Amino acid sequence: MALASNAWGSNWTGEFTLEQRMRVLDRMYQLWAEAGITVKRVDSSDAMSWNMPHQVERQLGAVKERWPSINDFNLHLHNGRGTALASVYAALRVLDGGDTLRLQTSIGGMAGCPYCGNGRAAMMIATEDLMHMLEEMGISTGVDLYRLIEVVWIAEEIVGHPLYGFVSKAGPRPRSNHLYPMDMPRIETLEQARHFILGPQAYAGAPSPWSAPITSYQRPDSLIGQNAPAGNAQAPDAAPPAKVRAIPR
């Protein structure tokens, strides 16, 4: 295994170039080769949140071109500057079915690093956000996203403050019987927005501008007026399951 820590940049010394990273990896690759060990995996860590999607894509592409024997990639991407999920998407674009991609995420994005100058702002990708993106891309994860979101809410109660993910607040993209009631009242708070799991009780008493039920020709008649129950978020037209599984580090 070859490892590049804080691969894309440092809060103290600035950005690292692709050429710099490749020199470091080449040195480690040569050391393993001299020991008679074939390198099949590269780890890239980024506690300081310097990752950018186009740079991640270039990095993985350069490694695959330089060392075809490497087909196992670990990305430990902190999300302090909001680019980590996009960087994962970039990695998925450049890797193929013969590659393994390992990722570290956390419930609600809980994380931090006392050594990089960002403290708790050095958050991780929220697990629920990654699962939602993969499912919507047609990559089956086997995860019940609505149950996962409930776990995030429990974690928020434990730590005593809102966590950093997005899907746990706005809910997954509603499909089929998860579509929102068309005549629901105005939704203004994060607590009211939890109706995608809690139902109408989440917005009980909220002011409504509607004086009569609302319908739409674009909405199936069987769903008009129904509330969105909890359940699995997988789209009904999702692609066949891909090779996605949990791999311990």
C-alpha positions, -999 to 999 in steps of 0.1 A, spaced: 0 0 0 12 35 -9 -1 64 12 -3 101 6 -14 120 37 -30 155 33 -26 148 -4 -40 179 -20 -27 207 3 -18 220 37 -33 249 56 2 259 65 22 254 33 -4 256 6 -15 235 -24 4 203 -35 7 196 -72 0 164 -90 37 161 -98 45 163 -61 20 136 -52 33 113 -79 69 118 -67 59 107 -32 39 77 -44 67 67 -68 92 67 -40 70 45 -18 62 22 -48 99 17 -54 106 9 -18 78 -17 -17 91 -31 -51 126 -34 -37 112 -54 -8 95 -78 -33 60 -66 -25 35 -58 -53 16 -25 -46 -21 -29 -53 -36 -1 -32 -32 36 -28 -45 56 2 -51 94 -1 -60 112 30 -72 148 33 -78 159 69 -74 196 59 -102 195 33 -82 206 3 -97 180 -21 -112 193 -53 -132 170 -78 -110 177 -109 -78 171 -89 -91 139 -74 -101 127 -109 -67 136 -123 -49 119 -94 -66 86 -97 -63 86 -135 -26 93 -132 -21 64 -108 -40 40 -129 -20 50 -160 14 48 -142 8 16 -122 -18 -7 -138 -13 -32 -109 -30 -7 -85 -68 -13 -85 -77 -5 -49 -82 31 -39 -90 46 -4 -101 82 -2 -103 96 33 -119 130 24 -128 156 50 -156 179 39 -147 211 57 -150 231 24 -180 212 10 -163 195 -19 -158 159 -7 -190 144 -21 -183 159 -55 -148 144 -52 -163 110 -46 -184 115 -78 -153 124 -97 -136 92 -84 -165 71 -96 -161 86 -130 -125 76 -135 -126 42 -118 -141 11 -135 -156 -22 -125 -122 -38 -119 -114 -12 -92 -123 -10 -55 -131 24 -40 -130 27 -2 -145 57 15 -149 68 51 -180 87 61 -198 94 94 -234 98 106 -244 134 100 -208 142 90 -195 141 126 -158 145 127 -130 170 134 -93 174 135 -74 193 162 -42 193 142 -53 211 110 -65 244 123 -102 237 115 -114 218 146 -149 205 143 -152 222 109 -131 194 95 -162 173 91 -166 142 71 -190 133 43 -224 126 59 -231 88 54 -267 96 45 -257 121 18 -234 95 2 -260 68 3 -286 91 -12 -263 101 -41 -254 65 -48 -290 53 -48 -300 81 -71 -272 72 -94 -286 37 -97 -260 21 -74 -278 0 -49 -264 2 -14 -289 -21 5 -293 8 30 -328 18 42 -322 56 39 -352 66 60 -340 44 89 -305 59 85 -319 94 88 -336 84 120 -302 73 134 -289 108 125 -317 124 145 -308 102 175 -272 112 172 -282 149 171 -301 144 204 -271 127 219 -246 155 209 -271 182 216 -268 201 183 -277 197 146 -252 177 125 -239 186 91 -256 165 65 -283 176 41 -305 146 34 -313 142 71 -329 177 70 -346 179 36 -352 142 31 -344 120 1 -358 130 -33 -394 118 -28 -406 90 -51 -438 72 -56 -458 71 -23 -432 94 -7 -444 124 -27 -455 153 -4 -492 162 0 -499 190 -25 -520 210 -1 -496 209 29 -492 242 48 -461 265 46 -430 247 59 -406 271 75 -385 253 101 -361 223 101 -385 206 126 -414 210 103 -394 197 73 -391 163 91 -426 156 78 -411 133 52 -408 107 81 -430 121 109 -460 129 87 -485 158 93 -477 159 130 -444 176 121 -462 207 108 -494 206 129 -507 242 134 -486 257 106 -504 284 86 -519 272 53 -527 294 23 -550 269 7 -588 271 11 -595 239 -9 -577 206 -18 -552 208 -46 -548 183 -73 -525 179 -104 -528 160 -136 -491 153 -132 -496 133 -100 -511 98 -99 -546 99 -86 -539 72 -60 -514 95 -43 -534 127 -41 -540 137 -5 -518 110 9 -490 116 34 -455 104 28 -448 73 50 -414 61 60 -397 34 40 -369 26 16 -357 55 -6 -346 34 -36 -361 47 -68 -385 23 -85 -364 24 -117 -331 20 -101 -304 1 -120 -293 -34 -110 -271 -35 -79 -235 -26 -83 -205 -39 -63 -210 -18 -32 -202 -33 2 -187 -23 34 -150 -30 36 -131 -26 69 -100 -5 68 
